[in-house]
Amino acid sequence: MEKNGNKRVRQDVDQDVDPGVAIKCVVEDKGACENEQSPAIVAVCERGQSPLSVADEIEDPSAKRSSSNGDREPKRYKKRKIALMIAYCGAGFQGMQRNPGATTIEGELEKALFQAGAIQDSNVGQPKKVGWMRAARTDKGVSALGQVVSGNFFIDPPGLVERVNSHLPAPIRVLGYKRVTPSFDAKQNCVRRRYEYVLPVYVFDPDLVTACLAEQEANNPGASELDDGAIAALTSSDGAVQSDSTTVDTTAVDVSDTASEQQTRSVSAIALSDVETAPAPRIQNPEEDGNQRATRAAAKEAEKDMEMAEIRKYLMEKSGAKNAFQFGEDCINRLNRVLGRFVGSHSYHNFTPRTKATDPSSLRYIISFEAESKFVVDGVEFVRCSVVGQSFMLHQIRRMVGLAVAVVRGCAPESILETALRRDSEVKVPMAPELGLFLEECYYSSYNSKFGKLHEEVSLVDYTTDVRKFKHEVIYPHIASTEARDLVFASWVQRINDEHFPHFALAREKENLAKAAPK
């Protein structure tokens, strides 16, 4: 340290800066600095890079240091750029991203970081001030093992992880953190993401039907299956699918159409192109009183209870029976064959809401999608499906799984996969429940290759034991117990039929006609 009149000059190399970048800090006005006023700090990069902002400071009332006049002064800590490794169970939260008025993972994490002293009071609710960024935005009810959040936080005094976890609810845990470069961005530096989807093997059982649906079929034969007459009514002479007053052309969506024609087609296709199509709004009867509405709601609830009772009865009868459904090697191979159809670059406009086929963002690259060996949780067999991609659209993975289940169950032919992934088609596909989905890991291979030798590697390698423990003690038991209680998957597969997804019947009919055509 050199003294030059009223100026103090310090030359140092900041550990957060890229290798070889020297930071020369000139602190002017020594008297102002000693009076605890904001000193003027000039950062100069010798390589001609943009000046770096000097980290903020915060006082630690418990730590004291001596000043020149002998008084004890609060010790100051500096913000550091870090990457937080986080695991959480998504049940009870409205997704990862902060949302005013809703309970979210980010909201709880920010609150805990503030209570732990990692965020200043003036920066709470101001993510840009701390450079907050998440690696992935998980939806409502979706869990994670390897979520990453980057930002500038106060990491001193030691014990940040323990302090933050002490203020977090039990379903959310900070596994640890890594010091990173000032330019690190948890989202932009992530080159690929791995998700895992877990589902009970009985969803592939084609005989898993409830007595409620069987009774409906007895009272209204052909209600859930389309015969030749229904196919004829469903299919117009030009190959369009009709559903009530809406029409969707499944042969092609010509990108050369005029704007007005495309808009007309898009509007008319809303009911079939959006997987999450809500039921038509029911017009309230002004003469219907509260008692009548309550009676109707009670009847609907009783119908649901009866359906769940029949599902439980079927599963109990099949449990341990000789004729029970077996998810064997053939079924796993078929599932992997179906999942493999998603690998590569495809248009996923049919797998996310409110996205047109011509939207460039609908093109996504899937690196791998595989089903692994089955495993048992609380006496129930499950199978895990692992998908790796550069990035994913809203609900994309859940709809990919939903269509794969429909094909493996025999509800739709495999040809529907090719049709759904074409840019010139609009197909309604089922969406699997959020219960089985969780973010497993985010990969930063390019960043680690460039900075890994001088900075800590951003990965889950150091947290393998904690990750495995959280998966087997929190996430898997949560999925199994919720399914046992609510029959989420078993109830969901009851709706995968031609009535809810008319494109399945059309694809099946086209496939049958192709097989019957003379060669």
C-alpha positions in Angstrom: 0.0 0.0 0.0 1.4 3.4 -1.0 0.5 6.8 0.4 0.6 9.8 -1.9 -0.6 12.9 -0.2 -4.3 12.6 0.5 -4.6 9.7 -1.9 -4.2 6.0 -1.3 -3.4 3.8 -4.2 -3.9 0.0 -4.1 -3.1 -2.4 -6.9 -4.6 -5.9 -6.7 -6.0 -8.6 -8.8 -9.7 -9.4 -8.0 -10.3 -13.1 -7.7 -13.6 -12.7 -9.6 -12.0 -11.3 -12.7 -11.0 -13.4 -15.7 -7.3 -14.6 -15.5 -4.8 -11.9 -16.3 -7.1 -9.0 -15.8 -5.6 -6.6 -13.2 -7.8 -4.2 -11.4 -6.3 -0.9 -10.3 -8.4 0.9 -7.7 -7.8 4.5 -6.9 -9.6 5.6 -3.8 -9.7 9.4 -3.6 -10.3 11.7 -0.6 -8.9 9.8 2.3 -10.8 12.0 4.8 -14.1 11.3 3.2 -13.4 7.6 3.3 -12.6 7.7 7.0 -15.8 9.5 7.7 -17.7 6.5 6.2 -18.9 8.5 3.1 -19.0 6.7 -0.3 -15.4 6.9 -1.7 -14.9 7.3 -5.5 -13.6 4.0 -6.9 -12.3 3.8 -10.4 -11.8 0.3 -11.9 -9.4 0.1 -14.8 -8.9 -3.1 -16.8 -5.5 -3.4 -18.3 -6.9 -5.5 -21.2 -9.1 -2.7 -22.3 -12.3 -4.3 -21.1 -15.3 -2.4 -19.7 -14.7 -1.2 -16.1 -16.0 -3.6 -13.5 -18.3 -2.3 -10.8 -16.9 -2.6 -7.3 -18.8 -4.9 -5.0 -21.2 -3.3 -2.4 -20.3 -3.5 1.3 -22.4 -4.3 4.3 -21.6 -3.9 8.0 -21.4 -6.8 10.4 -22.4 -5.4 13.8 -20.8 -8.4 15.6 -17.4 -7.9 14.0 -15.3 -4.9 15.0 -12.1 -3.4 13.8 -9.9 -0.7 15.1 -9.7 2.7 13.4 -6.9 5.2 13.5 -8.3 7.1 16.5 -8.7 3.8 18.5 -12.5 3.6 18.2 -14.1 0.2 17.2 -15.8 0.3 13.8 -18.2 -2.2 12.2 -16.5 -4.7 9.8 -17.7 -4.4 6.2 -18.4 -7.4 3.9 -18.4 -7.3 0.1 -20.8 -8.9 -2.3 -19.6 -11.9 -4.2 -20.9 -13.4 -7.4 -22.0 -17.0 -6.6 -24.0 -19.8 -8.1 -26.4 -21.3 -5.5 -27.3 -25.0 -5.9 -30.8 -25.6 -4.8 -33.1 -28.6 -4.4 -36.9 -28.4 -3.7 -40.2 -30.3 -3.8 -42.6 -28.2 -5.8 -45.8 -29.3 -4.0 -47.6 -26.3 -2.6 -45.7 -23.7 -4.6 -46.9 -21.8 -7.6 -43.7 -22.5 -9.6 -40.1 -21.3 -9.4 -40.4 -17.7 -10.6 -41.4 -15.0 -8.1 -45.0 -13.8 -8.6 -46.5 -11.1 -6.3 -49.2 -12.5 -4.2 -48.2 -16.2 -4.8 -46.0 -18.6 -2.8 -43.1 -19.4 -5.1 -39.7 -21.0 -4.7 -37.8 -17.7 -5.6 -40.0 -15.8 -3.2 -39.1 -18.1 -0.3 -35.4 -18.2 -1.3 -35.1 -14.4 -1.5 -36.8 -14.0 1.9 -34.3 -16.6 3.4 -31.3 -14.9 1.8 -32.4 -11.5 3.3 -32.9 -13.0 6.8 -29.5 -14.7 6.5 -27.8 -11.3 5.7 -27.0 -12.2 2.1 -29.2 -9.4 0.6 -29.5 -5.9 1.8 -32.9 -4.5 2.8 -32.8 -2.0 -0.1 -32.3 -4.8 -2.6 -35.2 -7.0 -1.5 -37.7 -7.3 -4.4 -35.2 -5.8 -6.8 -33.6 -8.8 -8.6 -31.7 -6.6 -11.1 -29.8 -5.0 -8.3 -28.2 -8.3 -7.2 -28.1 -9.7 -10.7 -30.5 -12.5 -9.8 -31.0 -15.2 -12.5 -32.3 -18.7 -12.4 -31.2 -21.6 -14.7 -34.7 -22.9 -15.4 -38.3 -21.8 -14.7 -40.1 -24.8 -13.3 -43.9 -24.8 -13.4 -46.4 -25.1 -10.5 -45.9 -28.4 -8.6 -42.7 -29.3 -10.5 -39.7 -30.2 -8.3 -35.9 -29.8 -8.8 -32.7 -31.4 -7.7 -30.2 -29.2 -9.5 -31.7 -25.7 -9.8 -29.1 -23.0 -10.1 -29.5 -19.3 -9.1 -26.8 -16.8 -9.7 -26.4 -13.4 -8.1 -24.2 -11.0 -6.1 -24.7 -11.9 -2.4 -22.9 -11.3 0.9 -21.4 -14.7 1.7 -19.6 -13.7 4.9 -19.3 -14.5 7.7 -18.8 -18.2 7.1 -21.9 -20.5 7.4 -24.1 -18.9 4.7 -25.7 -22.2 3.6 -26.6 -23.1 7.2 -28.1 -19.7 7.8 -30.1 -19.7 4.7 -31.5 -23.2 5.2 -32.5 -22.2 8.8 -34.9 -19.7 7.3 -36.2 -21.9 4.4 -39.3 -24.2 4.6 -38.5 -27.9 4.7 -39.2 -28.6 1.0 -36.5 -26.2 -0.1 -32.8 -26.8 0.6 -29.6 -24.9 -0.5 -27.0 -27.6 -1.2 -24.1 -25.2 -1.5 -22.7 -22.5 -3.6 -19.8 -21.9 -6.0 -17.8 -18.7 -6.5 -18.1 -17.6 -10.2 -16.9 -14.9 -12.5 -18.7 -11.5 -12.5 -20.2 -12.3 -16.0 -21.6 -15.6 -15.0 -25.4 -16.0 -15.8 -27.2 -19.2 -14.5 -29.5 -19.2 -17.5 -27.3 -18.0 -20.4 -24.3 -20.1 -19.4 -26.4 -23.3 -19.1 -25.8 -25.3 -22.2 -28.3 -28.1 -21.5 -30.8 -29.3 -18.9 -31.8 -32.7 -17.7 -35.3 -33.5 -16.5 -36.7 -36.7 -15.1 -40.3 -37.8 -15.3 -41.4 -40.6 -13.0 -44.7 -42.4 -13.5 -46.3 -45.6 -12.1 -46.0 -48.5 -14.6 -49.8 -49.2 -14.4 -50.5 -46.2 -16.6 -49.4 -48.4 -19.5 -52.0 -51.0 -18.6 -54.6 -50.9 -21.4 -57.1 -52.5 -19.1 -57.0 -49.8 -16.5 -60.5 -48.5 -17.0 -63.1 -47.6 -14.4 -66.6 -48.9 -13.9 -67.8 -45.4 -14.4 -66.6 -45.3 -18.0 -67.8 -48.9 -18.5 -71.2 -47.8 -17.3 -71.2 -44.9 -19.7 -70.4 -47.2 -22.5 -73.3 -49.5 -21.5 -75.7 -46.6 -21.5 -74.4 -45.0 -24.6 -72.7 -47.6 -26.8 -69.8 -46.2 -28.9 -69.5 -43.1 -26.8 -65.8 -43.5 -26.3 -64.9 -45.3 -29.5 -65.5 -43.9 -33.0 -66.9 -46.3 -35.6 -66.9 -45.8 -39.4 -69.8 -43.4 -39.2 -68.1 -41.3 -36.5 -64.9 -41.2 -38.5 -66.9 -40.1 -41.6 -68.6 -37.4 -39.5 -65.3 -36.4 -38.0 -63.5 -36.2 -41.3 -64.6 -33.8 -44.0 -64.0 -34.3 -47.7 -60.9 -32.2 -47.6 -59.3 -34.1 -44.8 -60.1 -31.6 -42.0 -61.0 -32.7 -38.5 -64.3 -31.3 -37.2 -65.3 -30.8 -33.6 -68.6 -29.1 -33.0 -68.3 -25.7 -34.7 -64.5 -25.7 -35.0 -62.4 -27.1 -37.8 -58.8 -27.9 -37.9 -57.0 -28.8 -41.1 -54.6 -31.6 -40.2 -53.2 -32.2 -43.7 -51.2 -29.0 -43.8 -50.8 -25.5 -42.5 -49.4 -23.7 -45.6 -47.0 -21.1 -44.5 -47.6 -19.4 -47.8 -51.2 -18.6 -47.0 -52.1 -15.0 -46.7 -52.0 -13.5 -43.2 -55.8 -13.3 -43.1 -56.2 -16.9 -44.0 -53.7 -18.0 -41.4 -55.4 -15.9 -38.7 -58.8 -17.4 -39.6 -57.4 -20.9 -39.5 -55.6 -20.2 -36.2 -58.7 -18.8 -34.6 -60.9 -21.7 -35.8 -58.3 -24.2 -34.5 -58.0 -23.0 -30.9 -60.2 -25.7 -29.4 -58.2 -28.5 -30.9 -54.7 -27.0 -31.0 -54.4 -26.1 -27.4 -53.8 -29.1 -25.2 -55.1 -27.3 -22.2 -58.4 -26.4 -23.9 -60.8 -25.4 -21.1 -64.4 -26.5 -21.2 -66.8 -24.1 -22.8 -67.9 -21.5 -20.2 -71.3 -22.5 -18.8 -73.9 -19.7 -18.8 -75.3 -19.2 -15.4 -79.0 -19.8 -15.2 -80.5 -16.7 -13.4 -83.3 -18.9 -12.0 -80.8 -21.3 -10.5 -80.3 -20.6 -6.8 -77.3 -21.4 -4.6 -78.8 -24.7 -3.4 -79.2 -26.0 -6.9 -75.6 -25.1 -7.7 -74.4 -26.8 -4.5 -76.4 -29.9 -5.4 -74.9 -30.1 -8.8 -71.4 -29.7 -7.3 -72.1 -32.4 -4.8 -73.2 -34.7 -7.5 -70.0 -34.1 -9.5 -67.9 -34.7 -6.4 -69.8 -38.0 -5.8 -69.1 -39.1 -9.3 -65.4 -38.4 -8.9 -65.4 -40.4 -5.6 -67.1 -43.3 -7.3 -64.5 -43.2 -10.2 -61.6 -43.2 -7.7 -63.2 -46.1 -5.8 -63.4 -48.2 -8.9 -59.8 -47.4 -9.8 -58.7 -48.5 -6.4 -60.7 -51.6 -6.6 -59.2 -52.5 -10.0 -55.6 -51.8 -8.7 -56.2 -53.9 -5.6 -57.6 -56.8 -7.6 -54.6 -56.7 -10.0 -52.0 -56.3 -7.2 -50.2 -59.6 -6.9 -52.7 -61.4 -9.3 -51.4 -63.8 -11.9 -53.0 -61.8 -14.6 -51.6 -58.5 -13.3 -50.1 -56.1 -15.9 -46.4 -56.7 -16.3 -44.2 -53.8 -17.4 -41.5 -56.0 -18.9 -38.6 -55.7 -21.3 -40.9 -55.5 -24.4 -42.8 -52.6 -22.9 -39.7 -50.7 -21.9 -38.2 -51.2 -25.4 -41.4 -49.9 -27.0 -41.5 -46.9 -24.7 -37.8 -46.2 -25.6 -38.7 -46.5 -29.3 -41.5 -44.0 -28.9 -39.4 -41.6 -26.8 -36.6 -41.8 -29.3 -38.8 -40.2 -32.0 -38.4 -36.9 -30.1 -34.6 -36.8 -30.4 -33.2 -34.2 -32.7 -34.6 -30.9 -33.9 -38.4 -30.6 -34.2 -41.2 -28.1 -34.1 -43.0 -28.3 -30.7 -45.8 -25.8 -31.4 -48.3 -28.7 -30.6 -46.6 -29.2 -27.3 -46.9 -25.8 -25.8 -49.8 -23.3 -25.6 -50.3 -20.2 -27.6 -47.4 -20.8 -30.0 -47.9 -20.9 -33.8 -46.2 -23.3 -36.1 -44.4 -20.5 -37.8 -42.9 -19.2 -34.6 -39.1 -19.8 -34.6 -39.1 -20.4 -30.9 -41.1 -23.6 -31.4 -38.0 -25.3 -32.8 -36.2 -27.2 -30.0 -33.3 -29.7 -30.0 -33.6 -32.8 -27.8 -30.3 -34.5 -27.1 -31.7 -37.7 -25.6 -34.9 -39.2 -24.2 -34.8 -42.6 -22.6 -36.7 -44.8 -20.1 -34.6 -46.4 -17.5 -35.2 -49.6 -15.5 -38.2 -49.6 -13.2 -37.9 -49.2 -9.4 -40.2 -49.7 -6.4 -41.4 -47.0 -3.9 -43.8 -48.0 -1.2 -44.7 -51.2 -3.0 -45.6 -49.5 -6.3 -43.5 -49.9 -9.4 -42.4 -46.8 -11.2 -40.4 -46.0 -14.3 -38.2 -43.0 -14.8 -37.9 -41.2 -18.2 -34.8 -39.0 -18.5 -34.8 -36.2 -21.2 -31.8 -33.9 -22.0 -32.2 -30.8 -24.1 -30.8 -27.4 -24.7 -34.0 -25.7 -23.5 -37.7 -26.5 -23.1 -40.9 -24.7 -23.7 -43.8 -24.3 -21.3 -45.4 -27.8 -20.6 -43.3 -29.3 -23.5 -41.9 -32.3 -21.5 -45.3 -33.1 -19.9 -46.9 -33.2 -23.3 -44.1 -35.3 -24.8 -44.7 -37.8 -22.0 -48.4 -37.6 -22.4 -48.3 -38.5 -26.1 -45.8 -41.2 -25.5 -48.1 -42.8 -22.9 -51.0 -42.6 -25.3 -49.1 -44.4 -28.0 -47.7 -47.1 -25.7 -51.1 -47.7 -24.2 -52.5 -48.2 -27.7 -54.8 -45.1 -27.6 -53.0 -43.7 -30.6 -50.9 -45.1 -33.4 -47.2 -44.3 -33.6 -47.8 -42.3 -36.8 -49.3 -39.6 -34.6 -45.8 -38.7 -33.4 -44.6 -37.8 -36.8 -47.7 -35.8 -37.5 -47.5 -33.9 -34.1 -43.9 -32.9 -34.8 -44.5 -31.5 -38.3 -44.6 -27.7 -38.7 -47.6 -28.0 -41.1 -49.9 -29.7 -38.6 -52.0 -28.9 -35.6 -52.7 -31.8 -33.3 -54.2 -31.9 -29.8 -52.1 -34.1 -27.5 -52.5 -35.0 -23.8 -50.5 -33.4 -21.1 -49.1 -35.6 -18.2 -49.5 -34.4 -14.6 -46.9 -32.1 -13.1 -46.5 -34.5 -10.2 -43.9 -36.7 -11.9 -41.6 -34.0 -13.3 -38.5 -32.6 -11.8 -35.4 -30.8 -12.9 -32.5 -33.1 -12.3 -29.4 -31.1 -13.4 -28.2 -28.1 -15.3 -24.9 -28.4 -17.2 -22.3 -25.7 -17.6 -19.6 -27.6 -19.6 -18.5 -24.6 -21.7 -18.1 -22.3 -18.7 -16.3 -25.0 -16.7 -14.0 -25.7 -19.7 -13.0 -22.0 -19.9 -12.8 -21.0 -16.2 -12.8 -24.3 -14.3 -9.1 -24.3 -13.7 -9.1 -20.9 -12.0 -12.6 -20.9 -10.6 -14.8 -23.5 -8.9 -16.6 -25.9 -11.3 -20.3 -25.3 -11.5 -21.8 -28.8 -11.2 -23.4 -31.2 -8.7 -20.3 -33.3 -8.4 -19.6 -32.1 -4.8 -23.3 -32.7 -3.8 -23.9 -36.2 -5.2 -24.7 -37.6 -1.7 -27.1 -34.8 -0.8 -28.8 -35.0 -4.2 -29.4 -38.7 -4.0 -30.7 -38.4 -0.4 -33.1 -35.6 -1.4 -34.3 -37.6 -4.4 -35.0 -40.8 -2.5 -36.1 -39.3 0.8 -38.2 -36.3 -0.5 -39.1 -36.3 -4.2 -39.8 -40.0 -4.8 -41.8 -40.5 -1.6 -43.8 -37.4 -2.4 -44.7 -38.7 -5.8 -45.6 -42.2 -4.5 -47.7 -40.9 -1.5 -49.6 -38.3 -3.6 -50.4 -40.9 -6.2 -51.6 -43.4 -3.5 -53.8 -40.7 -2.0 -55.1 -38.9 -5.0 -54.6 -41.3 -7.9 -53.4 -38.5 -10.1 -51.9 -40.7 -12.8 -54.7 -43.4 -12.7 -57.4 -40.7 -13.1 -55.5 -38.9 -15.8 -55.2 -41.9 -18.2 -59.0 -42.3 -18.1 -59.2 -39.2 -20.2 -56.8 -40.4 -22.9 -59.4 -41.4 -25.5 -60.9 -40.5 -28.8 -63.5 -38.4 -27.2 -61.0 -36.0 -25.7 -58.4 -36.3 -28.5 -60.2 -36.8 -31.9 -56.9 -36.7 -33.8 -56.1 -40.1 -32.4 -59.1 -41.6 -34.3 -58.3 -39.9 -37.5 -54.6 -41.0 -37.4 -55.7 -44.6 -36.6 -58.2 -44.6 -39.5 -55.6 -43.2 -41.9 -53.1 -45.9 -40.8 -55.8 -48.6 -41.4 -56.6 -47.3 -44.8 -52.9 -47.2 -45.7 -52.5 -50.9 -44.7 -55.6 -51.9 -46.6 -54.5 -50.1 -49.8 -53.3 -52.4 -52.6 -49.5 -52.4 -52.9 
